[in-house]
Amino acid sequence: MRKKIAAGNWKMNTTPAQGTELAAAIASRRNEAGNDVDFIICPPFTHLTEVIRATRGKGVAVGAQNCAAEPKGAYTGEVSAEMLASIGVDYVILGHSERRQYYGETSETLNRKLEMAYANNLTPIYCVGEKLSEREAGKHFDVVKAQITEVIYNLSADKLARLVIAYEPVWAIGTGKTATSAQAQEIHAFIRKVLAEKFGDTADTVPILYGGSVNPKNAAELFGMPDVDGGLVGGASLEAESFIQIGKSFR
C-alpha cells in the first residue's frame, strides 16, 4: 500500500510569522483527513525552524524547497542538506520546474543534490514534467523518461524505496489549468512503467504525486486515479482550509 501524501510547496510566499501561523493551523486540523494521509509542508528557508517547532509531534512533516549540491564550502547563498537535517527537516523538493527553468538546474546538478539528500537522511521529492511546447509536440513521454533515466536510474533500489516523485506538467503550474484525471493517470502509469524497467516490483512502492493547480475541487478526481498517490500543492496550500480539504479528498 503506497503512502497517500498531501504536500504543500509554499514557494516564496508568507513571512516567517505568517508561515508559522499557517503551519499551526494546518497541524491543528490535519486529523480531519485521517491518519492514513501524510501531510508535508515546505516553507521558505527562513521559516523552517519555527515551522518545525509549531508542528512537532502533530503529524505534519516539514520539507525544504531545495538544497545545495555540495556538502559545505564557499557557496554564498546556498543551504546544505546537512544544515537542513540538523534542524529537523524531513523532506526536500529537488528538480522543481522553476529551479530547472530559472536557475539552470540540470540532471548533473540534481544527481549531486540527491546524493546530498540521502547522505543526510532527507527524503527527496523529485520533480519531473514537460513544458506546453513539449506536450503539444508529443514529446512529453520522452522528456519525462529522460528526467527519470538520467537521475533516478542512478539510485540503488534501496534509495528508490525512500523517494517520492512529483509529476508536474509545467503548463499547469500556477496557470489554473489542470491536466485531466485521465492525462494525469496516463503519465503517472508511464512513470511507474519506466521505473519498473530498471527496478522491477520496487516501482510499485514509490508514491507519485500530481502537481499542477491542485485544489479542493479537482483533488478527489485526481487522487481517485490508481497511480496518483497525492498532490504537490502550490497556491492552495497557502490556506489551511483548502489544504486540509485537499487532504480529505482521498476519502
NORQUIBEL-V116388 format. One record per backbone hydrogen bond with DSSP energy under -0.5 kcal/mol. CO is the residue of the C=O (numbers start at 1). NH is the residue of the N-H. E is the energy in kcal/mol with one decimal. If there is no record, write none. Layout:
BEGIN
co	nh	e
CO	NH	E
CO	NH	E
END
This chain:
BEGIN
co	nh	e
3	5	-0.5
4	38	-3.4
5	7	-0.6
5	231	-1.7
6	40	-2.3
7	9	-0.5
7	233	-3.6
8	10	-0.8
8	42	-2.8
11	13	-1.3
15	19	-3.0
16	20	-2.3
17	21	-2.0
18	22	-2.4
19	23	-2.7
20	24	-2.2
21	25	-2.0
22	26	-2.4
23	27	-2.6
24	28	-2.0
25	29	-0.7
26	29	-1.0
26	30	-1.2
29	32	-2.2
30	33	-1.7
31	34	-1.2
34	37	-1.1
36	4	-0.7
37	39	-0.5
38	6	-2.9
39	61	-2.7
40	8	-2.9
41	43	-0.5
41	63	-2.7
42	10	-1.9
44	47	-1.7
44	48	-0.7
45	48	-1.0
47	51	-2.6
48	52	-2.7
49	53	-2.0
50	54	-2.1
51	55	-1.3
52	56	-1.3
55	58	-2.3
55	60	-0.7
59	39	-0.6
61	41	-2.3
62	90	-3.0
62	91	-1.5
64	93	-2.6
73	75	-2.0
75	78	-2.3
79	68	-2.3
80	84	-1.8
81	85	-2.7
82	86	-2.1
83	87	-0.8
84	87	-1.0
84	89	-2.0
85	88	-1.3
90	123	-2.7
91	64	-2.3
92	125	-2.7
94	127	-2.6
96	99	-0.9
96	100	-2.2
97	101	-3.0
98	102	-2.5
99	103	-1.2
99	105	-1.5
100	104	-0.6
106	110	-2.6
107	111	-2.2
108	112	-1.4
109	113	-2.1
110	114	-2.6
111	115	-1.8
112	116	-2.1
113	117	-2.5
114	118	-2.7
115	119	-2.2
116	120	-0.9
117	120	-0.9
117	122	-2.7
118	121	-1.7
122	124	-0.7
123	92	-2.0
124	126	-0.7
124	164	-2.3
125	94	-2.5
126	166	-2.6
128	168	-3.1
130	170	-1.9
130	171	-0.7
131	135	-2.1
132	136	-3.0
133	137	-1.3
134	139	-3.1
134	140	-0.6
135	138	-1.8
139	143	-2.6
140	144	-2.2
141	145	-2.4
142	146	-2.2
143	147	-2.0
144	148	-1.4
145	149	-3.3
146	150	-2.5
147	152	-0.5
148	151	-0.8
148	152	-1.0
148	153	-1.7
151	154	-1.5
152	155	-2.1
156	160	-2.4
157	161	-1.7
159	162	-1.7
160	163	-1.9
163	207	-0.5
164	126	-2.8
165	209	-3.2
166	128	-2.6
166	168	-0.6
167	211	-3.0
168	170	-0.6
169	172	-2.6
170	173	-1.2
172	174	-0.7
180	184	-2.7
181	185	-2.6
182	186	-2.4
183	187	-2.0
184	188	-2.5
185	189	-2.7
186	190	-1.7
187	191	-2.4
188	192	-2.2
189	193	-2.0
190	194	-2.6
191	195	-2.4
192	196	-2.3
193	197	-1.6
194	198	-0.6
195	198	-1.1
195	199	-3.3
196	200	-1.9
199	202	-1.3
200	203	-1.8
201	204	-1.7
202	205	-1.7
203	206	-0.9
205	207	-0.5
207	165	-2.5
207	209	-0.5
208	229	-2.7
209	167	-3.3
210	232	-1.9
215	218	-0.7
215	219	-1.9
218	222	-2.1
219	223	-3.3
220	224	-1.1
222	225	-1.6
225	228	-1.4
227	229	-0.7
229	5	-2.2
230	210	-2.7
231	7	-2.8
231	233	-0.8
233	9	-3.2
234	237	-2.1
235	238	-1.8
236	239	-0.6
239	243	-2.3
240	244	-2.7
241	245	-2.2
242	246	-2.0
243	247	-2.1
244	248	-1.8
246	249	-1.3
247	250	-0.8
248	251	-1.4
END
